[in-house]
Structure formats: C-alpha cells, structure tokens
Amino acid sequence: MTDFGRSDSVQARMHELVPGGAHTYARGPDQYPEHMAPVLVRGHGCRVTDCDGNEFVEYGMGLRSVTLGHGYRPVVDAVAAAIADGVSFSRPTTMELFAAEDFLDLVPGADMVKFAKNGSDATTAAVRLARAVTGRTVVAACAQTFFSVDDWFIGTTEMSAGIPEQPTVCFPYGDLPALEQVLTGRTVACVVMEAATALHEPPPGYLAGVRELCDRYGTLLVFDEMSTGFRWAAGGAQQVYGVVPDLSCWGKAMGNGFPISALAGRREYLELGGLRTDDRRVFLLSTTHGPETGGLAAFRAVAHAYATTDPIARMDHAGRRLRAGIEEITAELGIGDHLRLAGRPACLLFQTLDRQGRPSQEFRTLFLQELLRRGVLGQSFVTSAAHTDRDIDQTVEACHGAAAVYRRALEQGTVAGLLEGRPVAPALRPYAAPRRLAGVLR
C-alpha cells in the first residue's frame, strides 16, 4: 500500500505558509484525493519521486510544459553553460538575438517576437496591443480554457472576487454565427482563442471563417498557443491548420519546464511597442527576467530537439498505445460508456461518468485514488516524449486495477466505501468549500 504520511505532513505545513498550499491552483491538494497529494522531490524522464519515496509515472508533466522529460540532458546542459556566464545584465545579450531567430524560424506568419516569463503576461500584452491598435476595449474570449491571471479574463470566471466588471464577452467554440453576433455592433478589439483543444478539433472551415470575420470587423485575431505549441507541432496549431493570427502567445513546452513565454505576431503591430514608429507607443512587455539567459538557452535547446529528434511523433506513439490499452480494458469490463478517453493522442484526457452517464467528480476522484495507489500520477493522460513502452505498459496495468474498482462503484451506484475522503473540486471556484480545510483566520 502506497504511504503518503510525509507528503501529508509537508502539505499541512505548506498550508501555514502558502495560500492554498501550492503556488498554482491546478497543483493544489484539492485537485487530488484527500491525504493522497504527493509532494515531489525529483523527477527523471516521465517518472517522479515524492518525499515518502514513492515513484510514479507522471502525466500532464509540469502542467503540460515538460514534453521532453524531466532532467532532459541537452536542455540542462545548455542552461548550465549559459548561466555560468551570467544570467541577467543591464543590456541585451546575443542570446536574445539567437533565440528570436530560432523562434521566428518555427512560427509561420510571425515577423517579430518578445520574450517574457509566463503566459499571462503574453496574453495580456496581446490584449493591450489590440486595444491600442483598434482603439476599442472589448475582448471576445472563447469559452474553452484558461487564458490569463489578469483581470480581463479572471473577471469572467467563478473566482472573480476583487475584480471590477470587465469588458470581456465570451463565445462558444466552433460556432461562426455566434462569433459574428459578438462582433456585430460591438467595439471588439480582439478575439482570443485556442485554435484547437484536446477535446475540440476545428470544424471544417471554422478557423478560416474566424479569420475572415476578424478581418471584416477590424478585430485582431489572437491565438493562444500555450498548450498547442510544441505539442500539435513545433510551430503550433497555426502550422497544423494553416490559419495565421495577427498575434500569438506561447509558453509551457517552449522551455521544457524552464520559465519562458513569448508574444509574436505581425510587424506592423509589434513595432508599436518599439522605437520605429511615429504613433503613440504601447507598453508592450518589459520584464526584468524575460531575457535572462537560462530560459532563452532552454528554449534554444528545445527548438534544436524538435528539429532533430521528432518528440511529437514519440508523444503521439505513447498516446496511441495508451488509448488502445485502456480502451481494451474498459471494453473487457463493460464500462467503456462510463470511463472514456478523449483528445489527440498526445493530449489525452479521461472522462469519468457515473451510472447515469453524468460527469462525476466523485468517480473522477476514485479513479485518481486507484491510479495513485498503483504508481500513476496525473490529472490526465497527456504524454511526453519521455514516455516509453515500459511506462505505458505499467500505466495500462495500473488502469486495469483502477478500472476494476471503478466498475464496482458503478455496480453499487455510489463510491461509498471505496473512496476515502471528499472528492476533488474545480480549481477556480468562488469558495473553498467543498474542500475547505479546518481552521480559522487569525
């Protein structure tokens, strides 16, 4: 039986020092079964070890930012060599030029790029720039994922305390008439969206239609490539689907876990943040740590790995084997309508439904619990290039045991007696309940 005693103790201490016990809501203990949230100490490839000494095959590594594997040697070596000569200076380094050249070689349609440290800074800079270009204030955000920690987006979520009402409107993915209705009669500065997600491929002609609507209404098109970049293709979803946005925002896998993000796009817009314009200047991006040498060296090593080793093919291979193995298990157990996989091979999500076929946090938590007991850690089955056939085989074996427990819960119509503790809860919710911890504010 897997023991989480030390992790539980460390997590309790973190709650005394860190709001929510984690620095990212998606990493919070409320996203895992109670008293089964491992606190990690190291990782190599796709395997991680917690402070109790438990080893897990990990999925969704680094919130999907690690595609080459933990401790991937070419990236580590490149970063070590770069930072040995200094990390941050009072003037640009040649590394900034080389990294910009590497990036623009990868991304179709982008003329210029500016680096930062997190995705929110990049997406908010895109919004700011679009407002300056168009003289408008409204943002049309696709109702599909997380775009930014800043007010223009968080104000639209359930966790909007402390944020004034925002001029942001939402539209559904895949519905051109709905988008046109948002654009008609409104002063929309930009459309912000992912070109595709794990669960939704663009319907035929949809992205070209979005491009045409933005052009017709004088609205800038912004693609969020945080998840699709370096997973759909090195050049992102825009490379796969052949539709070029005005601006695009990047992060996550471009540093294989090292912090780096980017805003890229058309020269006529990005120059408004530079010194070659007579127009009023835009405060685009200006960060102390955006150009530090370690992050840029990590990106350059990642770009080289994608050019020479085809990690996307390896991620796809691992995902296809995993899907085949798990679907064979769910078919054998007769629960394929209740425990399902969805998404691209390299971006697999599991869907957990109760006996009535309704999405269920209780059944999701039960599945997570049983995977953890069998050495698999992940809120998804999003693969990396480090997942070998051996890792997939171990995961499939773990899924067989977890799925058998899942079937028992379906047969009895409840997780009672099988799930220990309370179920997981959405990361962005207005109150700590239903996973509020005991204790009071001092």
C-alpha positions as CSV (number, residue, x, y, z in Angstrom):
1,M,0.0,0.0,0.0
2,T,1.4,3.4,-1.0
3,D,2.1,5.6,2.0
4,F,1.7,9.4,1.9
5,G,2.4,10.2,5.5
6,R,5.3,12.6,4.9
7,S,3.7,14.2,1.9
8,D,0.6,14.9,4.1
9,S,2.7,16.4,6.8
10,V,4.7,18.6,4.4
11,Q,1.4,19.7,2.7
12,A,-0.1,20.6,6.1
13,R,2.9,22.8,6.8
14,M,2.7,24.4,3.4
15,H,-0.9,25.5,4.1
16,E,0.5,27.5,7.0
17,L,2.9,29.4,4.7
18,V,1.4,29.3,1.2
19,P,-2.3,30.2,0.5
20,G,-4.0,27.1,-0.8
21,G,-0.8,25.0,-0.1
22,A,0.5,25.5,-3.6
23,H,1.7,28.3,-5.9
24,T,-0.6,27.2,-8.7
25,Y,-4.3,26.4,-8.2
26,A,-4.1,23.5,-10.6
27,R,-1.4,21.9,-8.4
28,G,-3.4,22.3,-5.3
29,P,-4.2,19.4,-3.0
30,D,-7.9,19.9,-3.6
31,Q,-7.2,18.6,-7.1
32,Y,-6.3,15.2,-5.7
33,P,-7.8,12.7,-3.3
34,E,-7.6,13.8,0.3
35,H,-4.3,12.7,2.0
36,M,-3.1,11.4,-1.3
37,A,-1.5,14.5,-2.8
38,P,2.2,13.6,-3.2
39,V,4.8,16.3,-2.6
40,L,7.6,15.7,-5.1
41,V,11.3,15.9,-4.6
42,R,12.7,14.8,-8.0
43,G,12.0,13.6,-11.5
44,H,13.7,11.9,-14.4
45,G,12.2,11.2,-17.7
46,C,8.5,10.7,-17.0
47,R,9.0,9.3,-13.5
48,V,8.8,11.3,-10.3
49,T,9.6,10.5,-6.7
50,D,7.8,12.1,-3.7
51,C,9.1,12.8,-0.2
52,D,7.8,9.4,1.0
53,G,9.9,7.6,-1.5
54,N,7.0,6.6,-3.8
55,E,7.8,6.6,-7.5
56,F,5.1,7.4,-10.1
57,V,4.7,7.5,-13.8
58,E,3.6,11.1,-14.3
59,Y,1.3,12.6,-16.9
60,G,0.5,16.2,-17.8
61,M,4.0,16.9,-16.7
62,G,4.6,20.4,-15.4
63,L,1.0,21.3,-16.3
64,R,1.9,20.2,-19.9
65,S,5.1,22.2,-20.0
66,V,7.5,19.3,-19.9
67,T,7.4,17.5,-23.2
68,L,11.0,16.2,-23.5
69,G,11.2,14.7,-20.0
70,H,12.3,15.8,-16.5
71,G,16.0,16.5,-16.4
72,Y,16.4,16.2,-20.2
73,R,20.1,16.4,-20.5
74,P,20.6,18.6,-23.6
75,V,18.4,21.3,-22.0
76,V,20.0,21.0,-18.6
77,D,23.5,21.3,-20.2
78,A,22.5,24.3,-22.3
79,V,21.1,26.1,-19.3
80,A,24.1,25.3,-17.1
81,A,26.5,26.5,-19.8
82,A,24.6,29.8,-20.3
83,I,24.1,30.7,-16.6
84,A,27.8,30.0,-15.9
85,D,28.5,33.2,-17.9
86,G,25.9,35.3,-16.1
87,V,22.1,35.3,-16.0
88,S,20.9,38.9,-16.2
89,F,22.6,42.1,-17.5
90,S,21.9,45.8,-18.0
91,R,21.9,45.4,-21.8
92,P,20.6,42.7,-24.2
93,T,22.7,39.7,-24.9
94,T,23.5,37.9,-28.1
95,M,21.4,35.0,-26.7
96,E,18.3,37.2,-27.2
97,L,19.0,37.6,-30.9
98,F,19.7,33.9,-31.4
99,A,16.6,32.9,-29.5
100,A,14.4,35.3,-31.5
101,E,15.9,33.9,-34.8
102,D,15.2,30.3,-33.7
103,F,11.6,31.2,-32.7
104,L,10.7,33.0,-35.8
105,D,12.1,30.2,-37.9
106,L,9.5,27.9,-36.2
107,V,6.4,30.1,-36.3
108,P,4.7,30.8,-39.6
109,G,3.5,34.3,-40.2
110,A,5.2,35.9,-37.2
111,D,7.6,38.7,-38.0
112,M,8.7,39.7,-34.5
113,V,8.8,38.2,-31.0
114,K,9.2,39.4,-27.5
115,F,10.0,37.1,-24.6
116,A,8.6,37.1,-21.1
117,K,8.3,34.6,-18.2
118,N,4.7,33.5,-18.0
119,G,1.8,33.0,-20.4
120,S,-0.5,35.5,-18.7
121,D,2.0,38.4,-19.4
122,A,2.0,37.4,-23.1
123,T,-1.8,37.2,-23.5
124,T,-2.4,40.4,-21.6
125,A,0.2,42.2,-23.7
126,A,-1.7,40.9,-26.8
127,V,-4.9,42.4,-25.4
128,R,-3.2,45.7,-24.6
129,L,-1.7,45.9,-28.0
130,A,-5.0,45.0,-29.8
131,R,-6.8,47.8,-27.8
132,A,-4.2,50.3,-28.8
133,V,-4.3,49.2,-32.5
134,T,-8.1,49.3,-32.8
135,G,-9.0,52.0,-30.3
136,R,-11.5,49.5,-28.8
137,T,-11.8,48.0,-25.4
138,V,-14.0,44.8,-25.6
139,V,-12.2,41.4,-25.6
140,A,-14.0,38.4,-27.1
141,A,-12.7,35.3,-25.3
142,C,-13.6,31.9,-26.5
143,A,-15.3,29.8,-23.8
144,Q,-12.7,27.0,-23.8
145,T,-9.8,27.3,-21.4
146,F,-7.7,29.4,-19.1
147,F,-6.1,32.5,-20.7
148,S,-4.6,34.7,-18.1
149,V,-4.4,35.6,-14.4
150,D,-5.2,39.2,-15.2
151,D,-8.5,41.0,-14.7
152,W,-9.7,40.9,-18.3
153,F,-10.0,37.1,-18.1
154,I,-10.3,36.1,-14.4
155,G,-13.2,38.6,-14.1
156,T,-15.2,36.2,-16.3
157,T,-14.6,33.1,-14.1
158,E,-16.2,31.9,-10.9
159,M,-13.2,33.2,-8.9
160,S,-13.7,36.9,-9.6
161,A,-13.6,38.4,-6.1
162,G,-11.9,41.7,-6.0
163,I,-12.2,42.3,-9.8
164,P,-14.3,45.1,-11.2
165,E,-16.7,44.3,-14.1
166,Q,-14.7,43.6,-17.2
167,P,-15.4,44.5,-20.9
168,T,-14.9,40.8,-21.9
169,V,-17.5,38.8,-23.7
170,C,-17.5,35.1,-24.4
171,F,-18.4,33.0,-27.4
172,P,-18.6,29.2,-28.0
173,Y,-16.0,27.4,-30.0
174,G,-17.0,26.1,-33.4
175,D,-20.0,28.4,-34.0
176,L,-19.3,31.1,-36.5
177,P,-22.8,32.7,-36.3
178,A,-22.3,33.1,-32.5
179,L,-18.9,34.8,-33.1
180,E,-20.4,37.1,-35.7
181,Q,-23.1,38.1,-33.3
182,V,-20.5,39.0,-30.7
183,L,-18.6,41.1,-33.2
184,T,-21.6,42.8,-34.8
185,G,-22.5,46.1,-33.1
186,R,-19.7,45.9,-30.5
187,T,-16.3,47.5,-30.2
188,V,-14.3,44.3,-30.0
189,A,-10.6,44.8,-30.0
190,C,-9.6,41.2,-30.3
191,V,-10.7,37.6,-30.4
192,V,-8.7,35.5,-28.1
193,M,-8.9,31.7,-28.6
194,E,-7.1,28.4,-28.8
195,A,-7.2,27.2,-32.4
196,A,-7.9,23.7,-31.0
197,T,-8.1,21.9,-27.7
198,A,-7.7,18.4,-26.5
199,L,-11.4,17.9,-26.8
200,H,-12.2,20.0,-29.8
201,E,-10.8,19.9,-33.3
202,P,-11.9,22.8,-35.5
203,P,-14.9,22.0,-37.7
204,P,-14.1,22.2,-41.5
205,G,-13.6,25.9,-42.5
206,Y,-14.1,27.2,-39.0
207,L,-10.7,28.8,-38.4
208,A,-10.7,30.3,-41.9
209,G,-14.1,31.7,-41.1
210,V,-12.9,33.2,-37.8
211,R,-10.0,34.8,-39.7
212,E,-12.5,36.3,-42.2
213,L,-14.8,37.6,-39.6
214,C,-12.0,39.3,-37.7
215,D,-10.8,40.9,-41.0
216,R,-14.3,42.0,-41.8
217,Y,-14.9,43.7,-38.4
218,G,-11.5,45.1,-38.0
219,T,-10.7,42.9,-35.0
220,L,-7.3,41.4,-34.2
221,L,-7.1,37.6,-34.0
222,V,-5.0,36.2,-31.2
223,F,-4.2,32.5,-30.9
224,D,-3.2,31.2,-27.5
225,E,-0.6,28.6,-28.3
226,M,0.3,27.7,-24.7
227,S,-0.9,24.1,-25.0
228,T,-0.9,23.6,-28.8
229,G,2.6,25.0,-29.3
230,F,5.3,22.2,-29.3
231,R,2.5,19.6,-28.9
232,W,0.4,19.9,-32.0
233,A,3.5,20.9,-33.9
234,A,6.7,22.9,-33.2
235,G,5.0,25.8,-35.0
236,G,1.8,25.4,-33.0
237,A,-1.8,24.9,-34.2
238,Q,-1.4,27.7,-36.8
239,Q,1.2,25.5,-38.5
240,V,-1.2,22.5,-38.4
241,Y,-4.3,24.2,-39.6
242,G,-2.8,26.8,-41.9
243,V,-4.5,29.9,-40.4
244,V,-2.3,32.7,-39.4
245,P,-3.4,35.0,-36.5
246,D,-2.4,38.6,-36.1
247,L,-0.8,37.8,-32.7
248,S,0.1,34.6,-30.9
249,C,1.0,33.8,-27.4
250,W,3.4,31.0,-26.3
251,G,4.8,29.3,-23.2
252,K,4.7,26.0,-21.4
253,A,6.6,23.5,-23.5
254,M,8.9,26.0,-25.2
255,G,11.2,25.8,-22.3
256,N,10.6,22.1,-21.2
257,G,9.6,23.4,-17.8
258,F,12.0,26.3,-17.6
259,P,10.1,29.6,-17.4
260,I,9.8,31.4,-20.7
261,S,6.9,32.7,-22.8
262,A,6.5,34.8,-25.9
263,L,4.3,37.2,-27.8
264,A,4.7,37.0,-31.5
265,G,3.0,38.5,-34.5
266,R,2.8,40.9,-37.4
267,R,5.5,43.6,-37.6
268,E,3.0,46.5,-38.1
269,Y,1.5,45.8,-34.7
270,L,4.5,44.8,-32.6
271,E,6.5,47.8,-33.8
272,L,4.1,50.0,-31.8
273,G,6.0,48.8,-28.7
274,G,9.3,49.7,-30.3
275,L,11.3,52.7,-31.5
276,R,10.5,52.7,-35.2
277,T,7.0,54.2,-35.0
278,D,5.6,57.7,-35.1
279,D,2.3,56.5,-33.5
280,R,1.7,56.6,-29.8
281,R,3.8,53.9,-28.2
282,V,2.3,50.8,-26.5
283,F,3.8,49.5,-23.2
284,L,4.0,46.0,-24.7
285,L,6.2,43.8,-22.5
286,S,9.0,45.0,-20.3
287,T,10.2,42.4,-17.7
288,T,13.4,42.1,-15.7
289,H,13.6,38.4,-16.1
290,G,12.1,37.9,-19.6
291,P,15.5,37.8,-21.3
292,E,17.5,36.0,-18.7
293,T,19.9,33.6,-20.3
294,G,18.8,30.4,-18.7
295,G,15.3,30.5,-20.1
296,L,16.5,31.5,-23.5
297,A,19.1,28.8,-23.5
298,A,16.4,26.2,-22.5
299,F,14.2,27.4,-25.4
300,R,17.1,27.1,-27.9
301,A,17.8,23.6,-26.8
302,V,14.1,22.7,-27.0
303,A,14.0,24.1,-30.6
304,H,17.0,22.0,-31.5
305,A,15.5,18.9,-30.0
306,Y,12.3,19.4,-32.0
307,A,14.3,19.9,-35.2
308,T,16.4,16.8,-34.8
309,T,14.6,14.2,-32.7
310,D,10.8,14.4,-33.5
311,P,9.4,14.4,-30.0
312,I,5.9,15.0,-31.3
313,A,5.9,11.5,-33.0
314,R,7.0,10.0,-29.7
315,M,4.3,11.7,-27.8
316,D,1.7,10.5,-30.4
317,H,3.1,7.0,-30.3
318,A,2.8,6.8,-26.5
319,G,-0.7,8.3,-26.5
320,R,-1.9,5.8,-29.2
321,R,-0.6,2.8,-27.2
322,L,-2.1,4.1,-24.0
323,R,-5.5,4.7,-25.6
324,A,-5.6,1.3,-27.2
325,G,-4.6,-0.4,-23.9
326,I,-7.1,1.4,-21.7
327,E,-10.0,1.1,-24.2
328,E,-9.3,-2.7,-24.3
329,I,-9.7,-2.7,-20.5
330,T,-12.9,-0.7,-20.4
331,A,-14.4,-2.8,-23.1
332,E,-13.4,-6.0,-21.3
333,L,-15.0,-4.7,-18.1
334,G,-18.1,-3.3,-19.9
335,I,-17.6,0.2,-18.6
336,G,-16.5,2.0,-21.8
337,D,-19.5,4.3,-21.7
338,H,-18.5,5.5,-18.2
339,L,-14.7,5.7,-18.2
340,R,-13.7,7.2,-21.5
341,L,-10.6,8.8,-23.2
342,A,-10.9,11.8,-25.4
343,G,-8.5,14.1,-27.2
344,R,-5.5,13.9,-29.5
345,P,-3.0,11.1,-28.8
346,A,-0.5,13.5,-27.3
347,C,-3.2,15.2,-25.3
348,L,-5.4,12.6,-23.8
349,L,-8.0,13.4,-21.1
350,F,-10.0,10.9,-19.2
351,Q,-13.8,11.4,-18.7
352,T,-15.4,9.9,-15.6
353,L,-19.2,9.3,-15.7
354,D,-21.5,7.9,-13.0
355,R,-24.0,5.1,-13.5
356,Q,-26.5,7.6,-15.1
357,G,-23.8,8.8,-17.5
358,R,-23.3,12.2,-15.8
359,P,-19.8,13.7,-15.4
360,S,-18.8,13.0,-11.8
361,Q,-16.2,14.5,-9.5
362,E,-16.7,11.6,-7.1
363,F,-15.9,9.0,-9.8
364,R,-13.0,11.0,-11.0
365,T,-11.5,11.1,-7.6
366,L,-12.0,7.4,-7.2
367,F,-10.1,6.8,-10.4
368,L,-7.3,9.2,-9.4
369,Q,-7.1,7.4,-6.0
370,E,-6.7,4.0,-7.5
371,L,-4.1,5.2,-10.0
372,L,-2.1,6.8,-7.3
373,R,-2.2,3.5,-5.3
374,R,-0.8,1.8,-8.4
375,G,2.0,4.3,-9.1
376,V,0.5,6.6,-11.7
377,L,0.2,10.4,-11.1
378,G,-1.7,12.7,-13.3
379,Q,-4.9,14.6,-13.8
380,S,-4.9,13.5,-17.4
381,F,-3.1,11.1,-19.7
382,V,-1.2,13.9,-21.5
383,T,2.0,12.2,-22.7
384,S,5.6,13.4,-23.2
385,A,8.3,12.2,-25.5
386,A,9.9,10.5,-22.4
387,H,7.0,8.0,-22.0
388,T,8.5,4.7,-23.2
389,D,6.6,1.5,-24.0
390,R,7.6,0.2,-20.5
391,D,5.9,3.3,-18.9
392,I,2.8,2.8,-21.0
393,D,2.6,-0.9,-20.1
394,Q,2.9,0.0,-16.4
395,T,0.2,2.6,-16.8
396,V,-2.2,0.2,-18.6
397,E,-1.7,-2.4,-15.9
398,A,-2.5,0.2,-13.2
399,C,-5.6,1.2,-15.2
400,H,-6.8,-2.4,-15.2
401,G,-6.8,-2.4,-11.4
402,A,-8.3,1.1,-11.1
403,A,-11.0,0.3,-13.7
404,A,-12.0,-2.8,-11.8
405,V,-12.6,-0.7,-8.7
406,Y,-14.5,1.8,-10.8
407,R,-16.8,-0.9,-12.1
408,R,-17.6,-1.9,-8.5
409,A,-18.6,1.6,-7.8
410,L,-20.8,1.7,-10.9
411,E,-22.4,-1.6,-9.9
412,Q,-23.3,-0.3,-6.5
413,G,-24.2,3.1,-7.9
414,T,-22.0,5.0,-5.5
415,V,-18.4,5.5,-4.5
416,A,-19.3,5.0,-0.8
417,G,-17.0,2.5,0.9
418,L,-14.5,2.8,-2.0
419,L,-13.5,6.5,-2.0
420,E,-11.5,7.7,1.0
421,G,-12.3,11.4,1.8
422,R,-14.0,14.1,-0.1
423,P,-14.0,14.4,-3.9
424,V,-11.9,16.8,-5.8
425,A,-13.4,20.2,-6.7
426,P,-12.9,22.7,-9.6
427,A,-9.7,24.7,-9.2
428,L,-11.5,28.0,-10.0
429,R,-14.5,28.2,-7.6
430,P,-15.9,31.1,-5.5
431,Y,-15.5,29.3,-2.1
432,A,-13.1,26.9,-0.5
433,A,-16.0,24.5,0.1
434,P,-16.4,21.7,-0.7
435,R,-12.7,21.2,0.2
436,R,-12.4,23.8,2.9
437,L,-9.8,22.9,5.5
438,A,-10.3,23.1,9.2
439,G,-9.1,26.2,11.0
440,V,-9.8,29.9,11.2
441,L,-8.2,33.1,10.1
442,R,-6.0,34.6,12.8
